[in-house]
Amino acid sequence: MVSIRRLVAPLAFVLLASAAAAETAAADAPTAKPDPRANPTDPAKVEFFEKKVRPVLVNHCYHCHSADTKPAGGLRVDDRNGLLLGGNTGPAVVPGKPEKSPLITRTTPENKKRRMPLEGEHLTPEQTEILSKWIADGATWPALRVPASLGKVRPEYEQLKKEHWAFRPLKTPAVPAVRDAAWARDDADRFLLAQLEAKGLGPVGDADRVALIRRATFDLTGLPPTPAEVDAFVKDTSPNAFEKVVDRLLASPHFGERWGRHWLDVARYGESTGPSRNIPYPHAWKYRDYVIDAVNADVPFDRFVREQIAGDLIAAEGAAKQFRAGGVRTETGWDFLAPVRFPEEFFREQDRLLTATGFLALGVKDVNQRFKIRFVMDNVDEQIDTVTRSVLGLTVSCARCHDHKFDPVTQADYYSLAGIFTSTENASGLRNQMGGGGLAYYVPSNLVRLTSFVPPVETAEVEKLRAEAAEAKAAWDAIRGTPAGLRTQPNGRPLQFQYRQKYDRAQAKVLALTDPAARGFAVHGVRDAAAVADTEVRIRGEAEKLGPTVPRGFVGAFEVPGAPAVNREQSGRRELAEWLASPKNPLTPRVAVNRAWQNLFGTGIVNTVDNFGVTGGPPSHPELLDHLANRFVADGWSVKRLVRQLVLTRAYQLSSDAPAANVNADPANRLVWRHSPRRLTAEELRDATLAVAGTLDLKRPHGSPARDLAMIEMRDNGPEARAINEKADASTHRSVYLPLLRGVVPHALEAFDPVEQTLVTGTRDTTTVPGQALYLLNGPFVRKQALALADRLLKDKSATDAERIRAAYRAALGREPAPKELERARAFIGEFESEARPLYPENLAPAPRPAKNTAKPTDEEEPFDPDQIDQTGEAVTEELILPADARTAAWAAFTQALFGSAEFRFVR
């Protein structure tokens, strides 16, 4: 037990305070005030603006602060909202208060050092008076033309809401009667068999036991079964033999790694921002581990959704509940300094919930966006797209610029959701800045601080570094933008560049000691913003063009009875989470069970798993889909129970045989008359290769190689990317733990269609291209693991070649070789060894491997200029993989052939 007075981090106080304050927020809410952004529409004031004000702005400000330029300080003056929102230093105009408006204070003679404009003629007293009068009168701007269609519901929408199958409430279909009643083992089988019988088709026979355990083990854990596991299942004659296998696999920690990876695909998980300026997310791995742990713990799916949408708000509720259990109520509220004692489990759960909100923060971000409002609205759009496609299977983001062309989702629906996310701070630790360098994009306070206790640091050392940073900043501020600072040096860069670099290095040293995030006590996540409010419709989706304000709410394409209204004192994410995870939401359970079906059967009942809208595919078995969705909800949204039920169906256990009659009638196997073969995913191929070679490390590593990267731009061809790739190449942990920075795909995954990390991906591409064969033939990873397996096989000197071949087949393919395969393998190994022997004379030592450059850059080395990136690339040194002798080389060639075989790469 821990005393909150002694140990709890400041964030815990914030959680407690916000939760307790919410109790009286409604009663204490101030009277509504006029919106300062409201635009007066007096025609005389509009005329004054056009004749007097706009010419001043055009002639003196536009060349540095407009949409057609690189806006200095992030400020736009060619747009009213740009002036009101301001740039890096805050609003430029405060309507009604010219004396508090930087547009006035920064353009007068009193501001001698940095008077605007920096170049060209300064404003005359008459021009300053014009701007002051305009601001004092409310900063009138010509009204934006609102399209006549805005707010008018398209007539076909109501019909779509009633007729489209996905928008209707879940039905409770009767289980159909079938002629071959003995065939079915589950109600799901009966739904499938009824359609097969109606089409005059019959299912194929059951899979053999070796194929079945290999299928189930890969599907549930992403790993191959061991020979011992295969033998145990084959020899088990009990009627529940397969049930025991399934229960063992569901209880394995590797289930969470496999099925957590499915969700990470959907969550577009990545450890960096992606295109434009690729900034690492050094704490993203904590969200990855959260997902794996949640899947292994079988956190109910509805709870899983709630945690990722509103984990911080759920944490605040939990904090308030815990606080009330031991807090002190006074006349003015709760006493936060009372000696309340919290169990350690409380803090762990708080941190788990805060980490869950990384779902909303880890998307692609264009930090090089010049305008803050566009950066904000692009991130909001990315969040809306991720939430609605992952949970609802709807493409709501299509309504950003206009009403959805196909689904009954209006532009007002989109901005009712957008208001929830504009009222939410995207605490990814980043800000936008065009052309920034070093730590310019990193904002330590814009991360979610964990409740963990942060050990203190040496004060004297911190003060010393802060003094050095302050000195460097003063020097940088003094020379920045001055004629001397802009003077070009012999290296082509302005003199001020070296001052900026010195300041960046000093700042980084301070952060390394004082920043809780740099010390591992923060995550990328979200929290309610300081300003919570509804937002305006953006005309044609343009961030600065504000239309009418719409209240925060949810998509109106379907009804969710009993859904709570948005709490006006909060962002609305808590209520959004409840709406999404409601058992009466017709889409959420359907989408969830459909994803599970696809992961086990290869194709979803709805084959467009991320699109349940009008343009998506129709369900092949609509009654079965609703039956499974209802059962999923009734079973407490348990993913493990759902998976167990599906794997134990007769349909799942069918063989992959393909009779010509069935293929002709249903070539895509939409009626599920057999089990469709599938190629292993990129991660499964790598993990299976390591497992068979005996080199797989099944322990979960702590963190990710990306955790050591600073939040500065990472060049795709630079030393950071090279170091990440080298660590990924050297890793023998499971593939889900490899560093997954956007644009820096691990070499061992890139050939076999790894997931696209920029968008929700419920279905991966599966291509067959020449590069895959070349990778299996020449790839250093494959050759290295083939050599490791060969060494394992040859280690037992008493074994015969036939025994070694059998062991290799059993490890790689799960079965014994046929007699012809055995003979062919022996002949191949013998011939290869004979031909290779001249290349391996006894006195020939292996060639030395080239030494790697392990030198690290020093503080004196000049960091790169992000605008002057060398694109020539880095020299590539291929790792040499040399067998010890001709016999080992022959066996390595044989094991590599097994790794390259179709049987190894496919599950049948």
Summary of the structure (lengths in Angstrom):
residues: 908
radius of gyration: 31.6
end to end distance: 52.6
largest distance: 101.5
contacts: 2835
relative contact order: 0.11
helix: 49%
strand: 5%
